[in-house]
Amino acid sequence: MLPGDTIAFDLAAIAPDLVKQSEPKLCPEPPVPDREGSDQGKSYEENRARQYEDYIKEFINDPPTPSGLVYALTKEDGKSVTYDDCQRNCGILIEIKGLGYAKLLQNPICRESVSQKLLEKAESQVAASGGQPIIWIFAEPEAAQYVEKAYSFDLTWRCGKEWREESAR
């Protein structure tokens, strides 16, 4: 049982004969619960970041990765790194950044620490990816543009589909 009364099933565990063994496993399986506290202590109805993540997940996979689940890979140092989604048909790892980053990156008081955390996340994801492509999707064009100018990683930066709170309902 996941947050929001969501139930997730692992088809390989329940009915292994239905899983197509000939198809390559491009994404880490199975997706795992997101780290403790990732809900920011908010209910789903109050958590715009989780709502945006779930909204974008609908465009990545059919059926989408369940809310509250992420994909995890391990770096050489043994530390686990998470990605918000993984496109199952091609193995592209996805990081989704919701609303609020543009404001934080424009604020001189917190810009440096937020920027440093984004950089550390990107470096960790690249180190754990084993060369798989990574796409970061931002809800706000200003945040995507800031990151694009600030860093030169082998990542693809995209501004996500337009989203309004009504989209999550």
Secondary structure, DSSP 8 states (H G I E B T S, - for coil): -BTTTB----HHHH-GGGS-TTS---S-SS-EE--TTTTTT--GGG-HHHHHHHHHHHHHSSS---TTEEEEEE-TTS-EEEESEEETTTTEEEEEE-TTHHHHHH-TTTHHHHHHHHHHHHHHHHHHSTT--EEEEESSHHHHHHHHHH---S-EEEE-----GGGG-
